[in-house]
Amino acid sequence: MTQPYELVIGIETHVELATRSKMFCACSAKWFGAPANSLVCPVCLGLPGALPVPNRRAIELAITAGLALNCTVPAHTKFDRKNYMYPDLPKGYQISQYDLPFNVNGWVEIETGGGPKRVRIHRAHLEEDTANTKHGEGYALIDFNRSGVPLLEIVSEPDMSSADEAVAYAMAVREVIVGAGLSEMRLEEGAGRYDVNVSIRFMEDGTQRWPPQSEIKNLNSYQAIREAVAYESERLWRDWHEGGEIRTRTGKVTVGWSPERHRTFLQRTKEDVSDYRYFPEPDLVRFEISPELVAKLKSGIPELPSQRRARFVRDYGLSDYDARVLVSDRALADFYEESVTAAGGEPKAVANWVTGEVLRYTKGNGGSIAKTKLRPQHIGSLVRLVKSGELSTTAAKDVFAEVWQSGQEPAAVVKSKGLAQVSDEAAIAAAVEAALAENPKAAADYRAGNTRALGALVGSVMKRMGGKANPAVINRILAERMRQP
Ligand SMILES: [Zn+2]
């Protein structure tokens, strides 16, 4: 069934930047898990007369984020007061940015069913996070530890047209922010949150209809984004057809998402921008961002996962799939590159090991390569032993299992377990003679053109050699011998 409307989606991504202290005071910004109201001072409690001092590191991280998201950094910027009353905002206003944000006009690329697509970023501005409210039966508790934590808000253009694209965008932004080391953006801790604006557009009686949108607040998992977009777009469509309030409403509504009930619920009808009565923050000076600072921050951005993926495909000849698997985990990608060096090249053989055995064992062990006894040198040795013919591919897997357990050098395991592959030509030739003498029918069949008979002969030779003979050498000697009368 095709969807009777077009989906139009824009996303605001909130990121708590990885600073040690808060945006405008010296309190620790590491609020998650701390005892309630233990990280507070007059500034972040909003007490009268307390003055904000901007956090230089937060500003640098905010600009770096913009640069990593392909934004332009305007030369002049400032903070503004966004005025509203809410229990989690003791000052009665939030210090944010209105018309002169730190970053404008960026983009990220996402993968869609129809190929790569650019989602434009309208702006990315810096503000302070609010306190945390915990609701109980008939009461609410407020924890001010989070109040004043530096928060970057990244606002996309409404460029996404499906739940899949919305999720791909959310993942792409997070990949850039985490990859550039600006925030760990732990979604389950609220250190990364998404507000998703959903609207539907369709033709009705020859007229294009585009009813007001819904803003779904504070989604903190990709699954929640996917489910909430699907639910809310269907709800808007149904509401329109049943002659509901959406036909008369002019502004957008704000809704929450209940992951337990798999549905949205109304929070409020949205204030207009003018309701916030923005004005320049009088306690802070304006900022001039020098081209030198921008250049310095830009040069400090590490290689991002998307760039690393492209380099793996280009320089190592890996498939896009393998490159994705490796780059999905920074430690794994580092391990891979160190293994290639240790193996003296062989990027594809190393990739087979890392995306195969290494990943399989690591997943069974909690998922972190750093917590295992395995070292890049081990993979390097295994690849070299197989390449030189000293170890068969099958035996190499047994050696790997032992290395994984004990952390021993592969060469030592090969020796102690007697797993070395035999490439001794005289020994193999002798076994070939014995196999031919024992299987005259197979030899005759092969000479008569039945190539499958060769398999039986190879098997017989291998059995005589205790399974350790180099199959390439067996095949070669056998083929040479069969050409003789
Ligand atoms: Zn404080």
Boltz pocket constraint, residues with backbone or C-beta under 6 A from the ligand:
constraints:
  - pocket:
      binder: B
      contacts: [[A, 22], [A, 25], [A, 26], [A, 27], [A, 39], [A, 40], [A, 41], [A, 42], [A, 43], [A, 44], [A, 45], [A, 147], [A, 148]]
      max_distance: 6.0
